[in-house]
Amino acid sequence: MRRPYWLGLRASDLVIRYIRYNGEINGEIELALGTTNSVDAVFFPTLLKTVKTPSPKIWLKRMASPMVKYILKSIVLSFYVDLGPNEWPWPIELSADELKRVLDGFTDEELSMFLAGEIDGDGVVWYNDVAFVAITACKNCPKRAILDILKEVVAKRFGAIGKIKSYETADALVFHDYNAIKLLKRIVKYMRHPLRRLRAELILAYYEGRVDDEELESLYNMTKYKQGAPDVKRNHALEATTRAAPQTHTHGDA
């Protein structure tokens, strides 16, 4: 838990909240990761198992995103673990000023671990004629301030220059072409998300001349999915977990 990767995940997808007993807080906290994504449905519990065996929660969520117009409600799958007092070594409430102070105190390796956790949570890695890496945040939420801090810190420490782009409901810190490659070279060995790490390693192999154009196209196409339409990635979290679960035969031949 003391690896900066976890703080990066905390700055993105990982939810930290105090546990209340009869309305009182006794210092214990809950770590939770929720998703409708089939890849994350396998990745998140695997990641949390390095801390403790996670428990699941399932609920229906009304969808309002333009990316999923074809579905009105989505089944959200969440995994959580409970920690005792002082088991979480990072700040519970992560202000922008405190995050900047922590990042400035990191070594280059620790900063790389943090960024890997951030990109495994709220990041995107893709190739479209050139390499791209992006970290997203909603426009009107505390996580938006993180983008400005990361833009400054990554440029200063790693020489990777990013630009903040504005979209309808979110903003993104985007690294493009060789700036994306500078960042990926620093963080790829610490990334744990299977799809993003696979793409990162494939893109690096292409830029380093280890695969050619034809090999890149063939291999990269296997990682693609169509946004805004039914696909194997989105809104299949519960199905993916069911398929991945060990099967027990109660009768007949195995």
Secondary structure by P-SEA (a helix, b strand, c coil): cccaaaaaaaaccbbbbbbbcccccccbbbbbbbcccaaaaaaaaaaaccccbbbbbbbbbbbcccccccccbbbbbbbbcccccccccccccccaaaaaaaaaaccaaaaaaaaaaaaaccbbbbbccbbbbbbbbcccccaaaaaaaaaaaaaacccbbbbbbbccccccccccaaaaaaaaaacccccccaaaaaaaaaaaaaaaccccaaaaaaaaaaaccccccccccccaaaaaaaaacbbbbccccc
